[in-house]
Amino acid sequence: MNHSSTFVRLACVLAASALVACEGAQEKPAAATTIPAGMVARGPAQGTGVTAAKASATQGAEIVIVGKIGGSETPFSADRAVFTIVDPALKSCADGGDPDHCATPWDYCCEDRKALKSGMATIEIAGANGKPLAGSVKGVSGLDPLAIVAVTGTVTERNDAGMLVVRARKIEIR
């Protein structure tokens, strides 16, 4: 299976999740997954911001990328260990002066859409078979919207359309 078809399926899952949230439908609780022991820990969460990482990353390279979990109303896949992060230089609605302005500040609705697209990356936690683990990682080990994370891993997808996917080997949460 190639990474392009994996990405297309992932994009469809995330888009469908966002559509359900936008229509106001009741969100089905996601089944949590078990992350491999020692993969997620507290730490300084230091590395290269998403925008800079996207400019220099190459497929197959090992990188350490830093961002805040977010970028949409549903930054976590409901059925796979996949989530999106946003460059820390971009401002979520929670970073503004009015914390009650937005019910989902991790969607970055106050940010320019072009800047958001260039400042987002997808993180996946894969099993031994190389595929993302089944189940959501939302809330697991501190993986929550707007948490600042540093992800050490391998670039599995990097294309000219601005997509960057990193398969995590280690995640530090600030």
Buried (B, 14 or more C-beta within 10 A) or exposed (E): EEBEEBBEEBEEBBEEBBEBBEEEEEEEEBEEBEBEEEEBEEEEBEBBBBBBBBEEBEEEEEBBBBBBBBBBBBBBBBBBBBBBBBBBEBBBBBBEEEEEEBEBBBBBBBBEEEBBEBBBBBBBBBEEEEEBBEBBBBEBBBBBBBBBBBBBBBBBBBEEEEBBBBBBBBBBBB
